[in-house]
Amino acid sequence: MPARARPLRHLRRPTRAAPSPEAAALVRVPNPHPDTPYVARFAAPEFTTLCPITGQPDFAHFVIDYVPGKWLVESKSLKLYLASFRNVGGFHEDCTVGIGKRLTAFLRPRFLRIGGYWYPRGGMPIDVFWRYGKLPAGVWLPDQGVASYRGRG
């Protein structure tokens, strides 16, 4: 990816999700506070992909925390990127780690962590966690706030 920001092409108009994650265009904007370490959080409680074996839908709640460097991810482009998984197959581990790696390569943050809290199918939930970098000293990183799956009740 080039080192410059892409134009904000998704804003102020209807935009469809890309047909695949590889085709999705993330957009980044300059961080207005590159000298200040802070955490930005995205929560995506309705992530959907397909099981690559059965074609059945899989659902997850993602929490992405990052300490930006020079760049921020533009939120609509992130939403469209995550929506691009909806009609493609991917194992839980591959989706979670792949999203973390793509964001890290694109943004070059100081720190990034992603928690993928997958809802059970076949009786077993799978939670997947990935992290890049070291949290800067003095930065508050709250718990992701998603409880492990406990079933009904």
Residue frames as qw, qx, qy, qz and C-alpha x, y, z in Angstrom:
[[0.000, 0.888, 0.459, 0.000, 0.00, 0.00, 0.00],
 [0.352, 0.600, -0.063, 0.716, 1.23, 3.52, -0.69],
 [0.381, -0.205, -0.525, 0.733, 2.28, 5.65, 2.27],
 [0.156, -0.101, -0.015, -0.982, -0.31, 8.34, 1.49],
 [0.397, 0.290, 0.667, -0.560, -3.93, 8.48, 2.57],
 [0.139, 0.346, 0.790, 0.487, -6.59, 7.41, 0.09],
 [0.260, -0.234, -0.105, -0.931, -9.41, 9.82, -0.69],
 [0.332, 0.122, 0.735, -0.578, -12.49, 9.45, 1.49],
 [0.261, 0.044, -0.674, -0.690, -14.38, 7.80, -1.35],
 [0.236, -0.345, -0.908, -0.004, -16.99, 6.03, 0.80],
 [0.042, -0.414, -0.513, 0.751, -18.39, 9.07, 2.59],
 [0.310, 0.439, 0.097, -0.838, -21.60, 10.91, 1.69],
 [0.605, 0.278, -0.467, -0.581, -22.83, 8.22, -0.69],
 [0.934, -0.110, 0.238, -0.241, -24.17, 4.68, -0.65],
 [0.213, 0.604, -0.762, -0.096, -21.38, 2.14, -0.99],
 [0.961, -0.055, -0.165, -0.213, -21.62, -1.62, -1.42],
 [0.645, -0.547, 0.524, 0.099, -19.30, -4.02, 0.34],
 [0.253, 0.556, -0.716, -0.336, -16.61, -5.54, -1.86],
 [0.889, 0.050, -0.317, -0.326, -17.19, -9.11, -3.07],
 [0.883, -0.107, -0.343, 0.303, -14.23, -10.36, -1.02],
 [0.512, -0.794, 0.007, 0.328, -11.83, -9.13, 1.67],
 [0.615, -0.102, 0.355, 0.696, -9.00, -9.04, -0.89],
 [0.237, 0.552, 0.460, 0.654, -11.02, -6.66, -3.07],
 [0.289, -0.881, -0.367, 0.070, -12.06, -4.39, -0.18],
 [0.401, 0.553, -0.125, 0.720, -10.40, -0.98, -0.06],
 [0.495, -0.647, -0.375, 0.443, -9.42, 0.22, 3.39],
 [0.216, 0.806, 0.038, 0.550, -8.95, 3.97, 3.72],
 [0.598, -0.417, -0.346, 0.591, -6.64, 5.68, 6.18],
 [0.043, 0.927, 0.104, 0.357, -6.46, 9.27, 7.30],
 [0.365, 0.438, -0.491, 0.659, -3.71, 11.16, 9.13],
 [0.540, -0.530, -0.576, 0.310, -3.78, 10.84, 12.91],
 [0.003, -0.881, -0.052, -0.471, -4.39, 14.34, 14.31],
 [0.501, -0.777, 0.329, -0.191, -2.45, 13.39, 17.49],
 [0.863, 0.299, -0.387, 0.128, 0.51, 11.28, 16.32],
 [0.233, 0.504, -0.590, 0.586, 2.59, 12.44, 19.30],
 [0.505, -0.303, 0.465, -0.661, 0.03, 11.21, 21.85],
 [0.227, 0.017, -0.968, -0.102, -0.37, 7.49, 22.52],
 [0.559, 0.032, 0.367, -0.743, -4.04, 6.59, 22.96],
 [0.265, 0.117, 0.952, 0.099, -6.30, 3.61, 22.24],
 [0.528, 0.169, -0.210, -0.805, -8.98, 3.65, 19.55],
 [0.352, 0.046, 0.921, -0.160, -11.53, 0.82, 19.69],
 [0.536, 0.094, -0.436, -0.716, -13.85, -0.65, 17.10],
 [0.439, 0.032, 0.843, -0.309, -16.50, -3.17, 18.10],
 [0.478, 0.157, -0.558, -0.660, -18.22, -5.20, 15.41],
 [0.483, -0.093, 0.744, -0.452, -20.85, -7.35, 17.16],
 [0.785, 0.392, 0.321, -0.357, -22.45, -8.63, 13.95],
 [0.083, 0.559, -0.722, -0.398, -19.54, -10.00, 11.91],
 [0.879, 0.203, 0.347, -0.255, -20.57, -12.76, 9.50],
 [0.166, 0.512, -0.753, -0.378, -18.66, -15.17, 7.30],
 [0.910, 0.087, -0.173, -0.366, -19.30, -18.63, 5.89],
 [0.731, -0.372, 0.568, 0.069, -17.88, -21.93, 7.06],
 [0.261, 0.582, -0.620, -0.457, -15.49, -22.98, 4.28],
 [0.102, -0.072, 0.991, 0.051, -16.52, -26.63, 4.71],
 [0.193, 0.466, 0.846, -0.170, -20.31, -26.52, 5.08],
 [0.058, 0.401, 0.400, 0.822, -21.18, -23.08, 3.69],
 [0.368, -0.740, -0.561, 0.037, -23.21, -22.39, 6.83],
 [0.038, 0.844, -0.089, 0.527, -23.03, -18.87, 8.32],
 [0.641, -0.261, -0.448, 0.566, -20.66, -18.18, 11.20],
 [0.135, -0.905, -0.147, -0.375, -21.09, -15.16, 13.46],
 [0.638, -0.114, -0.365, 0.668, -18.63, -13.31, 15.65],
 [0.199, -0.974, -0.112, 0.009, -18.28, -10.26, 17.85],
 [0.695, 0.281, -0.128, 0.649, -14.97, -8.55, 17.06],
 [0.290, -0.941, -0.034, 0.170, -13.23, -5.99, 19.25],
 [0.702, 0.396, -0.022, 0.592, -10.26, -4.22, 17.67],
 [0.361, -0.900, -0.012, 0.245, -8.08, -1.99, 19.85],
 [0.743, 0.320, 0.028, 0.586, -5.13, -0.08, 18.43],
 [0.311, -0.768, 0.007, 0.559, -2.69, 2.65, 19.36],
 [0.625, 0.753, 0.156, 0.130, -2.31, 4.66, 16.16],
 [0.573, -0.222, 0.181, 0.768, 0.95, 5.90, 14.75],
 [0.032, -0.180, 0.280, 0.942, 0.68, 8.22, 11.75],
 [0.340, -0.115, -0.626, -0.693, -2.61, 6.77, 10.50],
 [0.501, 0.112, 0.610, -0.603, -6.19, 6.12, 11.55],
 [0.114, 0.230, 0.889, 0.380, -8.49, 3.73, 9.71],
 [0.373, -0.052, -0.120, -0.919, -11.56, 5.46, 8.30],
 [0.445, 0.007, 0.765, -0.466, -14.51, 3.77, 9.99],
 [0.763, 0.409, 0.107, -0.490, -16.82, 3.32, 6.98],
 [0.544, 0.530, -0.633, -0.153, -14.04, 1.63, 5.02],
 [0.075, -0.262, 0.911, -0.309, -13.47, -0.71, 7.97],
 [0.629, 0.194, 0.512, -0.552, -17.19, -1.53, 8.14],
 [0.744, 0.516, -0.190, -0.379, -17.25, -2.29, 4.41],
 [0.288, 0.493, -0.820, 0.042, -14.08, -4.40, 4.72],
 [0.300, -0.096, 0.857, -0.408, -15.62, -6.45, 7.53],
 [0.707, 0.355, 0.288, -0.540, -18.88, -6.81, 5.55],
 [0.525, 0.551, -0.549, -0.345, -16.89, -8.21, 2.61],
 [0.061, -0.251, 0.956, -0.142, -16.42, -11.45, 4.56],
 [0.630, 0.101, 0.383, -0.668, -20.18, -12.08, 4.51],
 [0.874, 0.361, 0.023, -0.325, -20.27, -14.26, 1.38],
 [0.537, 0.547, -0.637, 0.085, -16.87, -15.92, 1.49],
 [0.911, -0.314, -0.266, 0.030, -15.63, -18.90, 3.45],
 [0.247, 0.638, -0.524, 0.507, -13.10, -18.55, 6.23],
 [0.669, -0.301, -0.619, 0.283, -12.10, -20.43, 9.35],
 [0.392, -0.897, -0.203, 0.016, -12.46, -18.48, 12.60],
 [0.646, -0.505, 0.162, 0.549, -8.70, -18.35, 13.16],
 [0.491, 0.236, 0.418, 0.727, -7.98, -17.25, 9.60],
 [0.001, -0.829, -0.376, -0.413, -10.56, -14.44, 9.67],
 [0.478, -0.862, -0.105, 0.131, -9.48, -13.08, 13.04],
 [0.625, -0.430, 0.275, 0.591, -5.72, -13.20, 12.50],
 [0.464, 0.383, 0.477, 0.641, -6.03, -12.12, 8.86],
 [0.052, -0.917, -0.293, -0.265, -7.98, -8.99, 9.80],
 [0.534, -0.791, 0.074, 0.289, -5.40, -8.12, 12.46],
 [0.638, -0.161, 0.399, 0.638, -2.50, -8.61, 10.06],
 [0.341, 0.612, 0.444, 0.559, -4.12, -6.59, 7.28],
 [0.198, -0.957, -0.177, -0.115, -4.86, -3.67, 9.59],
 [0.621, -0.633, 0.200, 0.417, -1.34, -3.80, 11.00],
 [0.589, 0.100, 0.448, 0.666, 0.28, -3.81, 7.56],
 [0.184, 0.737, 0.435, 0.483, -1.99, -0.99, 6.37],
 [0.275, -0.932, -0.133, -0.194, -1.86, 1.30, 9.41],
 [0.588, 0.295, -0.470, 0.588, 1.51, 0.49, 10.98],
 [0.493, -0.792, -0.081, -0.350, 0.13, 1.14, 14.49],
 [0.051, -0.609, 0.678, -0.409, 2.22, 1.17, 17.64],
 [0.227, -0.026, 0.919, -0.322, 0.00, -1.60, 19.02],
 [0.626, -0.002, -0.323, -0.710, -3.01, -3.57, 17.83],
 [0.186, -0.018, 0.958, -0.216, -5.05, -6.37, 19.32],
 [0.583, -0.036, -0.382, -0.716, -8.10, -8.12, 18.00],
 [0.338, -0.012, 0.869, -0.362, -10.46, -10.41, 19.84],
 [0.496, -0.005, -0.592, -0.635, -12.75, -12.62, 17.78],
 [0.381, -0.012, 0.759, -0.528, -15.55, -13.97, 19.97],
 [0.354, 0.048, -0.735, -0.577, -17.24, -16.55, 17.76],
 [0.716, -0.101, 0.265, -0.638, -20.73, -17.85, 18.44],
 [0.442, -0.183, 0.878, 0.016, -21.05, -21.63, 18.64],
 [0.767, 0.309, -0.282, -0.486, -21.97, -23.83, 15.74],
 [0.761, 0.151, -0.628, 0.056, -21.80, -27.53, 16.28],
 [0.751, -0.593, -0.289, 0.023, -21.86, -26.94, 20.03],
 [0.710, -0.320, -0.067, 0.624, -18.46, -25.25, 20.42],
 [0.127, 0.991, 0.003, -0.029, -17.64, -21.55, 20.52],
 [0.772, 0.079, 0.003, 0.630, -14.14, -20.52, 19.46],
 [0.104, -0.981, -0.001, 0.164, -12.50, -17.33, 20.69],
 [0.774, 0.280, 0.064, 0.565, -9.42, -16.15, 18.77],
 [0.244, -0.938, 0.013, 0.245, -7.00, -13.44, 19.95],
 [0.737, 0.324, 0.075, 0.588, -4.08, -11.81, 18.12],
 [0.262, -0.921, -0.029, 0.288, -1.78, -8.97, 19.07],
 [0.663, 0.497, -0.011, 0.559, 0.89, -6.87, 17.40],
 [0.186, 0.642, -0.226, 0.709, 3.44, -4.67, 19.15],
 [0.415, -0.256, -0.646, 0.587, 3.87, -3.60, 22.73],
 [0.175, -0.880, -0.422, -0.133, 1.40, -1.36, 24.51],
 [0.286, 0.572, -0.244, 0.729, 3.11, 2.00, 25.18],
 [0.343, -0.221, -0.652, 0.639, 3.74, 2.79, 28.84],
 [0.081, 0.261, 0.337, -0.901, 0.96, 4.71, 30.53],
 [0.408, -0.024, -0.473, -0.780, -1.72, 3.90, 27.95],
 [0.540, 0.020, 0.631, -0.556, -5.00, 2.66, 29.39],
 [0.383, 0.092, -0.786, -0.476, -6.23, -0.47, 27.63],
 [0.641, -0.146, 0.396, -0.642, -9.59, -1.57, 29.02],
 [0.442, 0.044, 0.896, -0.014, -10.81, -5.13, 29.02],
 [0.101, -0.051, -0.668, -0.736, -12.58, -5.97, 25.77],
 [0.436, 0.053, 0.354, -0.826, -15.79, -6.51, 27.72],
 [0.745, 0.109, -0.433, -0.496, -17.01, -9.59, 25.88],
 [0.647, -0.355, 0.604, -0.299, -17.75, -12.51, 28.14],
 [0.006, 0.183, -0.953, -0.243, -16.89, -16.03, 27.10],
 [0.593, -0.132, -0.466, -0.643, -19.90, -17.84, 25.71],
 [0.210, -0.139, 0.825, -0.506, -21.95, -19.47, 28.47],
 [0.102, -0.339, -0.903, -0.243, -25.05, -20.60, 26.63],
 [0.331, -0.606, -0.342, -0.638, -28.52, -19.54, 27.61],
 [0.668, -0.674, -0.304, -0.081, -29.15, -18.35, 31.11]]
